[in-house]
Amino acid sequence: MSLLVADLRSGAMTEFQEKLRQQHEESMHRELEALLKTTDKAEAESSRKDFDGFKQLFHRFLRVKGPSLEWSKIKRPPEEVIQPYEKIKAKGLPDDIRTSLNKLAVVKLNGGLGTSMGCKGPKSLISVRSENTFLDLTVQQIEHLNKTFNADVPLVLMNSFNTDEDTKKILQKYKHHQVKIHSFNQSRYPRINKESLLPIAKSMALSGENSEAWYPPGHGDIYASFYNSGLLDQLISEGKEYVFVSNIDNLGATVDLHILHQLMSQPEDKRCEFIMEVTDKTRADVKGGTLIQYEDHLKLLEIAQVPKAHVDEFKSVTKFKIFNTNNLWISLPAIKRLQQNNQMDLEIIVNAKTLDGGLNVLQLETAVGAAIQSFKRAMGVNVPRSRFLPVKTTSDLLLVMSNLYSLDAGSLTMSPRREFPSTPHVKLGSSFTKVQEYLIRFENIPDLLELDHLTVSGDVTFGKNVSLKGTVIIIANHGERIDIPAGAMLENKIVSGNLRILDH
């Protein structure tokens, strides 16, 4: 961070610092007004709402001093605040679960692009299983739910300016499905020059050199954007009381009837306003946010908030045993109340980036789960790992495309033929990073039912009907190529550059 920013955000506030902060806010406001003048009247109103939210975030950013919490005040939440899923499931379901379903809407966070997997356009449009995209599977899940219970659960997509146009085009194919689909856009915020603390945008245009000047400000923006879109009020008027929010690339995030019943079975004045699904942490999840008790509030603790001296402690699987799946159940009237009263308390995430031209910029973001501290009677539910099945990389894609999972009505379930409930650890090298390259390297997806660990590095291809069991490591050194022949069965093997096969 620049010396200027460090000075503004450190120590006790002096008269000089306060004057400097005011000057920066005034300069920022002038720049934003100038940008608004470059757009037409139709866009100006929504852009002004975006900028109002950005101004609040920028104002808070200039006044934050270091980590936002004192480590010594962190406590483990009381047992009753994070309930095991088995306890909730043991209550069973009522005969009229349809009544509860009709008070639910499903929101999928759909603002991300598929660039990390080498794809253009919305990530939700990547094919992940039997030619079905993330969006296809989501629609199939909700349609099956509605048909099974004769219910009316709508799907709501929170798009970004990056994904909105392409998503709306593809939505035409679902016109005749038994699910209503709504969408709204999250805000568009200006990237800030790290040195000057002013927007780098030259106009409101999203094209040309100006396209890198804007960003969607994280999924914590859902509250303001949902409220500003008018869709929040519309759903409430239609009798909806809760939303189930999750990332569209988490294939384990389906509507759980037991958690829904847990919410709806309480008297209205005692209902939980926010449930966060957490699950047991493994060594692969050490950076994931966790729930803590802090000054009588349930709070989401993210690694960015942790003082450097305590980062290793935060990553400990023994001290912080759970992490946030980002599957959230939230009261619609509560969102409306908190937005109207300006009481939504979200930690600011300062995301530093270097653009292609070498310019250092800052993005001010928020996370949807951080709002848990603002809601009444919030709680966590410790769910099975099967409800957290994100596809962030082609290594994840290999798992969900394989015979480890069966597909039924849009939902993936672990094959009963797998002896262990845990998911294998797969690490594919840089030759597999992009989806198109990954697909070329497999004639078909290997049998992974008995796999524990797979590491692949270098120029490696797989023939048809390959079976991988136990721990398999395949390494092709630079300039070498390994072709795993059709029908090969590798169990606890290391395959090196000259195709020597060794016991592991």
C-alpha positions as CSV (number, residue, x, y, z in Angstrom):
1,M,0.0,0.0,0.0
2,S,1.3,3.5,-0.8
3,L,2.8,5.7,1.9
4,L,-0.1,8.1,1.5
5,V,-2.7,5.4,2.1
6,A,-0.7,4.0,5.1
7,D,-0.5,7.5,6.6
8,L,-4.2,8.1,6.2
9,R,-5.1,4.8,7.8
10,S,-2.7,4.6,10.7
11,G,-2.5,5.8,14.3
12,A,-4.7,8.3,16.1
13,M,-6.5,10.8,13.8
14,T,-4.7,14.1,13.8
15,E,-6.1,17.3,12.5
16,F,-3.8,17.1,9.5
17,Q,-4.9,13.6,8.7
18,E,-8.6,14.5,9.0
19,K,-8.1,17.4,6.6
20,L,-6.2,15.1,4.2
21,R,-9.1,12.6,4.4
22,Q,-11.7,15.3,3.7
23,Q,-9.6,16.5,0.7
24,H,-9.4,12.9,-0.7
25,E,-13.2,12.4,-0.3
26,E,-14.0,15.7,-2.0
27,S,-11.6,14.9,-4.9
28,M,-13.2,11.5,-5.2
29,H,-16.8,12.9,-5.2
30,R,-15.8,15.4,-7.9
31,E,-14.3,12.6,-10.1
32,L,-17.5,10.5,-9.7
33,E,-19.7,13.4,-10.6
34,A,-17.5,14.0,-13.7
35,L,-17.9,10.3,-14.6
36,L,-21.7,10.5,-14.3
37,K,-21.8,13.3,-16.9
38,T,-20.3,10.9,-19.4
39,T,-23.4,8.5,-19.3
40,D,-26.9,8.9,-20.6
41,K,-29.9,9.6,-18.4
42,A,-31.2,6.0,-18.5
43,E,-27.9,4.7,-16.9
44,A,-27.3,7.7,-14.7
45,E,-29.8,6.8,-12.0
46,S,-28.5,3.2,-11.5
47,S,-24.9,4.5,-11.7
48,R,-25.6,7.1,-9.0
49,K,-27.0,4.4,-6.7
50,D,-23.8,2.4,-7.3
51,F,-21.7,5.5,-6.6
52,D,-23.6,6.2,-3.3
53,G,-22.6,2.8,-2.1
54,F,-19.0,3.3,-3.3
55,K,-18.8,6.6,-1.5
56,Q,-19.8,5.0,1.8
57,L,-17.2,2.3,1.3
58,F,-14.5,4.8,0.4
59,H,-15.3,6.9,3.4
60,R,-14.9,3.9,5.7
61,F,-11.8,2.8,3.9
62,L,-10.0,6.0,4.7
63,R,-10.8,5.7,8.4
64,V,-10.0,2.0,9.0
65,K,-6.8,1.5,11.1
66,G,-5.2,-1.9,10.7
67,P,-6.9,-5.2,11.8
68,S,-10.5,-4.5,12.8
69,L,-10.5,-6.8,15.8
70,E,-8.5,-7.6,18.9
71,W,-7.2,-11.1,18.9
72,S,-7.5,-11.5,22.7
73,K,-11.3,-10.9,22.4
74,I,-12.0,-13.8,20.1
75,K,-13.9,-16.6,21.6
76,R,-15.3,-19.9,20.4
77,P,-19.0,-19.7,19.7
78,P,-21.3,-21.4,22.3
79,E,-22.3,-24.9,21.2
80,E,-25.9,-24.1,20.7
81,V,-25.0,-21.4,18.2
82,I,-23.4,-23.8,15.8
83,Q,-25.6,-26.9,15.6
84,P,-24.7,-30.2,14.0
85,Y,-26.7,-31.0,10.9
86,E,-27.6,-34.4,12.3
87,K,-29.5,-32.8,15.2
88,I,-31.5,-30.7,12.8
89,K,-32.2,-33.6,10.5
90,A,-33.4,-35.7,13.4
91,K,-36.4,-33.5,13.8
92,G,-37.8,-34.9,10.6
93,L,-40.0,-33.0,8.1
94,P,-43.7,-31.9,8.4
95,D,-46.3,-33.1,6.0
96,D,-46.8,-29.6,4.6
97,I,-43.1,-28.8,3.7
98,R,-44.7,-27.3,0.5
99,T,-45.9,-24.3,2.6
100,S,-42.3,-23.6,3.7
101,L,-41.0,-24.0,0.1
102,N,-43.4,-21.5,-1.2
103,K,-41.8,-18.9,1.2
104,L,-38.3,-19.5,-0.3
105,A,-36.4,-18.1,-3.2
106,V,-33.0,-19.4,-4.3
107,V,-30.3,-16.8,-5.1
108,K,-27.2,-17.9,-7.0
109,L,-24.1,-15.6,-7.1
110,N,-23.4,-15.4,-10.9
111,G,-21.0,-12.5,-11.2
112,G,-17.8,-14.5,-12.0
113,L,-16.1,-15.2,-15.3
114,G,-14.5,-18.4,-16.4
115,T,-11.1,-16.8,-17.0
116,S,-9.3,-18.8,-14.4
117,M,-10.2,-22.0,-16.3
118,G,-9.4,-20.4,-19.7
119,C,-13.0,-19.8,-20.7
120,K,-14.6,-16.6,-22.0
121,G,-18.0,-15.4,-20.6
122,P,-19.8,-16.3,-17.4
123,K,-18.4,-19.2,-15.5
124,S,-22.0,-20.5,-15.0
125,L,-22.0,-21.4,-18.7
126,I,-19.1,-23.9,-18.6
127,S,-20.2,-27.5,-19.2
128,V,-19.4,-29.6,-16.1
129,R,-21.4,-32.8,-16.4
130,S,-23.0,-34.6,-19.4
131,E,-22.9,-31.4,-21.4
132,N,-24.8,-29.6,-18.6
133,T,-23.6,-26.2,-17.4
134,F,-23.7,-24.9,-13.8
135,L,-26.8,-23.0,-14.8
136,D,-28.4,-26.0,-16.4
137,L,-27.9,-28.1,-13.2
138,T,-29.2,-25.3,-11.0
139,V,-32.4,-25.0,-13.1
140,Q,-32.9,-28.8,-13.1
141,Q,-32.6,-28.9,-9.3
142,I,-35.2,-26.2,-8.7
143,E,-37.5,-27.5,-11.4
144,H,-37.4,-31.0,-9.8
145,L,-38.1,-29.5,-6.4
146,N,-41.1,-27.6,-7.7
147,K,-42.5,-30.6,-9.5
148,T,-42.0,-33.0,-6.6
149,F,-43.7,-30.8,-4.0
150,N,-46.0,-28.8,-6.4
151,A,-44.1,-25.7,-5.1
152,D,-43.2,-22.3,-6.5
153,V,-39.5,-21.7,-5.7
154,P,-38.1,-19.0,-8.0
155,L,-34.4,-18.8,-9.1
156,V,-32.7,-15.4,-8.7
157,L,-29.4,-14.7,-10.4
158,M,-27.1,-11.9,-9.1
159,N,-25.2,-11.1,-12.3
160,S,-22.3,-8.6,-12.7
161,F,-21.8,-6.2,-15.7
162,N,-19.3,-9.0,-16.9
163,T,-22.0,-11.7,-17.0
164,D,-25.4,-10.0,-17.4
165,E,-25.6,-9.9,-21.2
166,D,-24.5,-13.4,-21.9
167,T,-26.6,-14.9,-19.1
168,K,-29.8,-13.1,-20.3
169,K,-29.3,-14.5,-23.8
170,I,-29.0,-18.1,-22.5
171,L,-32.0,-17.7,-20.2
172,Q,-34.3,-17.9,-23.2
173,K,-33.8,-21.7,-23.4
174,Y,-35.5,-22.1,-20.0
175,K,-38.8,-20.4,-20.9
176,H,-40.8,-23.6,-20.7
177,H,-39.2,-24.9,-17.6
178,Q,-41.2,-25.1,-14.3
179,V,-39.2,-22.4,-12.6
180,K,-39.4,-18.6,-12.6
181,I,-36.1,-17.0,-13.2
182,H,-35.3,-13.4,-12.1
183,S,-32.0,-11.5,-12.3
184,F,-30.5,-8.3,-11.0
185,N,-27.1,-6.7,-11.4
186,Q,-24.6,-6.1,-8.6
187,S,-23.0,-2.7,-8.5
188,R,-20.2,-1.4,-10.7
189,Y,-17.5,0.4,-8.8
190,P,-14.4,2.3,-10.1
191,R,-10.9,0.9,-9.5
192,I,-8.8,3.3,-7.6
193,N,-5.2,4.4,-8.4
194,K,-3.2,3.1,-5.5
195,E,-1.0,6.3,-5.4
196,S,-3.5,9.1,-6.0
197,L,-6.6,7.4,-4.5
198,L,-8.7,8.5,-7.5
199,P,-10.6,6.5,-10.1
200,I,-8.6,5.4,-13.1
201,A,-11.8,5.5,-15.3
202,K,-12.0,8.2,-18.0
203,S,-15.7,7.7,-18.7
204,M,-18.5,5.3,-17.8
205,A,-17.9,3.2,-20.9
206,L,-17.0,-0.5,-20.4
207,S,-15.1,-0.8,-23.7
208,G,-11.5,-0.3,-24.8
209,E,-8.8,0.9,-22.4
210,N,-11.6,1.9,-20.0
211,S,-12.9,-1.7,-19.5
212,E,-10.3,-2.4,-16.8
213,A,-11.4,0.6,-14.9
214,W,-14.4,-1.1,-13.3
215,Y,-15.1,-4.1,-11.1
216,P,-18.0,-5.8,-9.3
217,P,-17.4,-5.2,-5.6
218,G,-17.6,-8.7,-4.2
219,H,-20.7,-10.7,-3.2
220,G,-21.3,-8.6,-0.1
221,D,-22.9,-6.1,-2.5
222,I,-25.9,-8.5,-2.8
223,Y,-27.8,-6.7,0.0
224,A,-27.7,-3.2,-1.5
225,S,-28.1,-4.3,-5.1
226,F,-31.0,-6.7,-4.3
227,Y,-32.7,-3.9,-2.4
228,N,-32.1,-1.2,-5.0
229,S,-33.3,-3.4,-7.8
230,G,-36.8,-3.6,-6.4
231,L,-36.7,-7.4,-6.6
232,L,-36.4,-7.7,-2.9
233,D,-39.7,-5.9,-2.4
234,Q,-41.3,-7.9,-5.2
235,L,-40.4,-11.2,-3.6
236,I,-41.7,-10.1,-0.2
237,S,-45.0,-9.0,-1.8
238,E,-45.2,-12.5,-3.3
239,G,-45.0,-14.0,0.2
240,K,-41.3,-15.0,0.1
241,E,-39.6,-14.9,3.6
242,Y,-36.2,-16.4,3.1
243,V,-33.5,-16.7,0.4
244,F,-31.0,-19.5,0.1
245,V,-27.8,-17.9,-1.2
246,S,-24.8,-19.8,-2.7
247,N,-22.1,-19.7,-5.3
248,I,-23.3,-21.0,-8.6
249,D,-20.1,-23.1,-9.0
250,N,-20.8,-25.0,-5.7
251,L,-22.5,-28.1,-7.0
252,G,-23.3,-29.3,-3.5
253,A,-25.4,-26.2,-2.7
254,T,-28.9,-27.6,-3.2
255,V,-32.0,-26.6,-1.2
256,D,-32.0,-28.6,2.0
257,L,-35.5,-29.2,3.4
258,H,-34.3,-29.9,6.9
259,I,-32.5,-26.5,7.3
260,L,-35.6,-24.8,5.7
261,H,-37.8,-26.5,8.3
262,Q,-35.4,-25.4,11.1
263,L,-36.0,-21.8,10.0
264,M,-39.8,-22.0,9.5
265,S,-40.7,-24.1,12.5
266,Q,-40.0,-21.3,15.0
267,P,-42.6,-18.7,16.0
268,E,-42.2,-15.6,13.7
269,D,-40.8,-13.4,16.4
270,K,-38.2,-15.9,17.3
271,R,-37.1,-17.0,13.9
272,C,-33.4,-17.1,13.0
273,E,-32.6,-14.3,10.5
274,F,-29.4,-15.8,9.2
275,I,-28.0,-19.3,9.0
276,M,-24.5,-19.9,7.7
277,E,-23.6,-23.5,6.6
278,V,-20.2,-24.4,7.8
279,T,-18.3,-27.7,7.5
280,D,-15.3,-29.3,9.0
281,K,-12.0,-27.8,7.9
282,T,-9.3,-29.9,6.2
283,R,-5.8,-28.9,5.3
284,A,-7.1,-27.8,1.9
285,D,-9.4,-25.2,3.6
286,V,-7.0,-23.5,6.0
287,K,-7.6,-20.1,4.5
288,G,-11.4,-20.3,4.6
289,G,-13.3,-17.9,6.9
290,T,-14.5,-19.2,10.2
291,L,-17.2,-18.3,12.8
292,I,-16.2,-16.8,16.1
293,Q,-17.9,-15.1,19.1
294,Y,-16.8,-11.5,19.3
295,E,-18.2,-8.9,21.7
296,D,-21.5,-10.9,22.1
297,H,-21.9,-11.2,18.3
298,L,-21.5,-14.2,16.0
299,K,-18.9,-13.0,13.5
300,L,-17.2,-14.3,10.3
301,L,-13.4,-14.1,10.7
302,E,-11.6,-14.0,7.4
303,I,-7.8,-14.4,7.0
304,A,-7.5,-10.8,5.8
305,Q,-8.6,-9.6,9.3
306,V,-6.1,-11.7,11.1
307,P,-2.9,-9.9,12.5
308,K,0.2,-11.4,10.9
309,A,1.4,-12.8,14.2
310,H,-1.7,-15.0,14.4
311,V,-2.0,-16.2,10.8
312,D,-0.6,-19.7,11.6
313,E,-3.0,-20.0,14.6
314,F,-5.9,-19.0,12.3
315,K,-4.9,-21.8,9.8
316,S,-4.8,-24.4,12.6
317,V,-7.2,-27.2,12.0
318,T,-7.3,-27.9,15.8
319,K,-8.3,-24.4,17.0
320,F,-10.6,-23.3,14.2
321,K,-12.3,-26.5,13.1
322,I,-14.9,-25.2,10.7
323,F,-15.1,-22.9,7.7
324,N,-17.8,-21.0,5.8
325,T,-19.2,-22.8,2.7
326,N,-20.9,-19.6,1.6
327,N,-24.3,-21.4,1.6
328,L,-26.5,-18.9,3.5
329,W,-30.1,-18.8,4.5
330,I,-31.2,-15.2,5.1
331,S,-34.5,-13.5,6.0
332,L,-35.8,-11.1,3.3
333,P,-37.6,-8.8,5.7
334,A,-34.4,-8.6,7.8
335,I,-32.4,-7.6,4.7
336,K,-34.9,-4.9,4.0
337,R,-34.9,-3.6,7.6
338,L,-31.1,-3.4,7.7
339,Q,-30.8,-1.7,4.3
340,Q,-33.5,0.9,5.2
341,N,-31.8,1.7,8.5
342,N,-28.3,1.6,7.1
343,Q,-27.3,-1.0,9.6
344,M,-25.6,-3.6,7.4
345,D,-22.1,-3.9,8.9
346,L,-19.7,-5.4,6.4
347,E,-15.9,-5.6,6.8
348,I,-14.0,-3.9,3.9
349,I,-11.7,-6.2,1.9
350,V,-8.9,-4.2,0.2
351,N,-7.9,-6.1,-2.9
352,A,-4.7,-4.8,-4.5
353,K,-4.2,-5.6,-8.2
354,T,-1.7,-4.8,-10.9
355,L,-3.3,-4.2,-14.3
356,D,-1.7,-5.4,-17.6
357,G,0.0,-2.0,-18.1
358,G,1.7,-2.2,-14.7
359,L,-0.7,0.2,-13.0
360,N,-1.3,-0.6,-9.3
361,V,-4.9,-0.3,-8.3
362,L,-7.2,-1.0,-5.3
363,Q,-10.6,-2.6,-5.2
364,L,-12.8,-2.1,-2.2
365,E,-14.9,-5.2,-1.7
366,T,-17.2,-6.9,0.8
367,A,-18.3,-10.5,1.5
368,V,-21.9,-11.7,1.8
369,G,-21.2,-13.8,4.9
370,A,-19.6,-11.0,6.9
371,A,-23.1,-9.5,7.4
372,I,-24.0,-12.3,9.9
373,Q,-23.1,-10.0,12.8
374,S,-25.9,-7.6,11.7
375,F,-28.7,-10.1,11.9
376,K,-30.8,-11.2,14.9
377,R,-30.6,-14.8,16.2
378,A,-27.9,-15.8,13.7
379,M,-26.5,-19.3,13.9
380,G,-24.3,-21.8,12.0
381,V,-25.1,-25.3,11.0
382,N,-22.3,-27.8,10.6
383,V,-23.2,-29.6,7.4
384,P,-21.7,-32.7,5.7
385,R,-18.8,-32.0,3.3
386,S,-21.1,-33.1,0.5
387,R,-22.8,-29.7,0.6
388,F,-19.5,-28.0,-0.4
389,L,-18.5,-29.1,-3.9
390,P,-17.0,-26.1,-5.6
391,V,-15.5,-26.2,-9.1
392,K,-12.8,-23.6,-9.1
393,T,-10.2,-25.5,-11.2
394,T,-9.9,-28.3,-13.8
395,S,-8.8,-30.5,-10.9
396,D,-12.2,-30.0,-9.3
397,L,-13.8,-30.5,-12.7
398,L,-12.1,-34.0,-13.1
399,L,-13.8,-35.1,-9.8
400,V,-17.3,-34.0,-10.7
401,M,-17.1,-35.4,-14.2
402,S,-15.9,-38.8,-13.0
403,N,-17.8,-41.9,-11.7
404,L,-17.3,-40.7,-8.1
405,Y,-20.6,-38.9,-8.6
406,S,-24.0,-39.8,-10.0
407,L,-26.2,-37.1,-11.5
408,D,-29.9,-37.1,-10.7
409,A,-32.3,-34.2,-11.4
410,G,-29.4,-31.7,-11.5
411,S,-27.9,-32.9,-8.2
412,L,-24.6,-34.7,-7.8
413,T,-24.3,-37.4,-5.1
414,M,-21.3,-39.5,-4.2
415,S,-21.4,-43.0,-5.6
416,P,-22.4,-45.7,-3.0
417,R,-19.6,-47.8,-4.6
418,R,-17.0,-45.5,-3.1
419,E,-15.8,-47.0,0.2
420,F,-14.6,-43.7,1.7
421,P,-16.9,-40.6,2.1
422,S,-13.9,-38.2,1.6
423,T,-13.2,-36.8,-1.8
424,P,-9.8,-37.6,-3.4
425,H,-7.1,-34.9,-3.5
426,V,-6.4,-34.1,-7.1
427,K,-3.7,-31.7,-8.4
428,L,-3.4,-31.3,-12.1
429,G,-0.4,-29.3,-13.5
430,S,-0.3,-26.2,-15.6
431,S,-0.8,-28.2,-18.9
432,F,-4.4,-28.9,-17.6
433,T,-5.3,-25.4,-16.4
434,K,-7.5,-24.4,-19.3
435,V,-10.7,-26.4,-19.9
436,Q,-10.0,-27.0,-23.6
437,E,-6.5,-28.3,-22.9
438,Y,-7.8,-30.5,-20.1
439,L,-10.5,-32.1,-22.3
440,I,-8.0,-32.9,-25.0
441,R,-5.8,-34.8,-22.5
442,F,-8.5,-37.3,-21.5
443,E,-10.0,-39.7,-24.1
444,N,-12.5,-40.3,-21.4
445,I,-12.5,-39.6,-17.6
446,P,-10.6,-42.3,-15.6
447,D,-12.2,-44.5,-13.0
448,L,-11.6,-42.7,-9.7
449,L,-13.7,-44.7,-7.3
450,E,-10.7,-46.0,-5.3
451,L,-8.5,-43.0,-5.8
452,D,-7.0,-41.2,-2.7
453,H,-4.5,-38.8,-4.3
454,L,-3.5,-37.9,-7.8
455,T,-0.7,-35.5,-8.9
456,V,-0.1,-35.0,-12.6
457,S,2.7,-32.7,-13.9
458,G,3.9,-32.0,-17.4
459,D,2.8,-33.3,-20.8
460,V,0.6,-36.2,-19.9
461,T,-2.4,-37.8,-21.7
462,F,-4.8,-40.5,-20.7
463,G,-6.2,-43.2,-23.0
464,K,-9.7,-44.7,-22.6
465,N,-10.9,-46.7,-19.6
466,V,-7.9,-45.9,-17.4
467,S,-8.3,-46.8,-13.7
468,L,-6.5,-44.9,-10.9
469,K,-6.4,-46.3,-7.3
470,G,-4.7,-45.3,-4.1
471,T,-1.9,-42.7,-4.6
472,V,-0.9,-42.0,-8.2
473,I,1.9,-39.6,-9.2
474,I,2.6,-38.9,-12.9
475,I,5.5,-36.6,-13.7
476,A,6.7,-35.8,-17.3
477,N,9.8,-33.6,-17.1
478,H,10.3,-30.8,-19.6
479,G,10.6,-32.1,-23.1
480,E,9.1,-35.5,-22.2
481,R,5.7,-36.8,-22.8
482,I,3.8,-39.6,-21.0
483,D,0.8,-41.3,-22.6
484,I,-1.1,-43.5,-20.2
485,P,-2.3,-46.4,-22.4
486,A,-6.0,-47.3,-22.8
487,G,-7.2,-49.8,-20.2
488,A,-4.2,-49.1,-17.8
489,M,-4.8,-49.7,-14.1
490,L,-2.4,-47.7,-11.8
491,E,-2.6,-48.4,-8.1
492,N,-0.1,-46.7,-5.7
493,K,2.3,-45.9,-8.6
494,I,4.8,-43.3,-9.5
495,V,5.1,-42.8,-13.3
496,S,8.2,-40.9,-14.4
497,G,9.4,-39.5,-17.7
498,N,10.6,-42.7,-19.2
499,L,7.4,-44.5,-18.2
500,R,9.0,-46.4,-15.4
501,I,6.3,-47.6,-13.0
502,L,7.3,-47.8,-9.4
503,D,5.5,-48.9,-6.2
504,H,4.7,-45.8,-4.1
